[in-house]
Amino acid sequence: MPTYEYKCEACGHTFEKFQSIKARPVRTCPACGKKEVRRLLGTGAALIFKGSGFYATDYRSQSYKDGAQKDKTKAGASEKGAETSDGACTGCKKAAGTCPHRDKE
């Protein structure tokens, strides 16, 4: 439910009212009792997200996470230590026999 801001045209009193969207606007001023209250156009309330759970990746299924991990592992293996057609490493672009990635294996 939103909070609406009102202003009395007779006395200048401004106030806020927490009410349903379907509720009728307030017409009587709580300060002076006259029926000259108007609802003001406000900027609205700020929306504040706290905690986790606000990103698309927060609710991924376990099977999606497992598949992504396999793809990541597969991509990492093909980048470092793999050879191009001329024998150079695809990860560091060093010539065959000088790659530090393949020397570790």
N, C-alpha and C positions, 0 to 999 in steps of 0.2 A: 504494500500500500504506500502510495506517495505522500509526501508532506507538501501541502500547498501553502503559499504565502498570500496573505490578505492585507488590504489597507482600507481604513475607513476614510471616506472622502470628507466627512463632517469634522472629525477631530484629528485626523492624521495618524491615528494609532495603527501600527503594523503588528501583525501576529502570524504565527504559523499554526496550521491545523493538519494533523495526521488523519487522513480519511481515505476511504475507498474511492476508486476511480468512478464508480457508479453513484456515489453519494452526491446529493445536491450541494452546490456551493453555499457557504455561510453568507447570510444576508444581514444579520444583526451584529453590530459592533459590541464586543464584550466590555469595552471601556465606557462608552457613552450610551449605548442602547439604541442608537439610531440605525435605520435600515439603509445605510449608504456604503456598505462594504463591497469592495470589488476584489476579485481574485487577480493577483499579479502574475505576469509571465516571468517565471524564474528560469534560471539556467539548469535547474535540476540538481540532484545530488550526485556527488562523485561516486564512482564505482571502484571499490578497493578490493583487490584480490590478495588474499593472504594464504600462505601455505602452498603445498604442492597440489597438482591436479589441474592446472590451467593450460597445459600444453598438450598438443595432440599425441606426443610421444609418451605422456604419463600413463595413458590407458591402453597401450599396445598389448596385444595378447602375447602369451609366452611363446607360441609357435612363430609369431612374427619376429620377436626378439632373437629366437634361435636361428631363424633364417638369415636375419641381418648379420648376426655374428659369423655365420658360415661364409656369407658373401665377403665380409670384411677380412676374415682370415684368408680366404682364397685370393682376394685382391692383394693382400700383403705378401703372400707367397709368390705371386707372379711378378710383383714389382722388384723385390730384393732377391738376388741370387739366381734369377732366371736369365737365360741367354737369348740374345737376338740371333739372327741368322749368321752374323759374322763373329759370334762368340763373345760379344760384349755383354756386360751386365745391364739388364733393363732398369734396375733400381738406381744405380749411380753412374751409368754410362761409361764405366771404365773398361779398358780393353781386357780381353780374356787373360786370365792368370794374374791380374792385379786387383781384382774385386775383393774388398774386405768382407763382403757378405758371404761369398761362396767359400772363402778361406775358413770361416767358422764351422762349416759343416763337416 
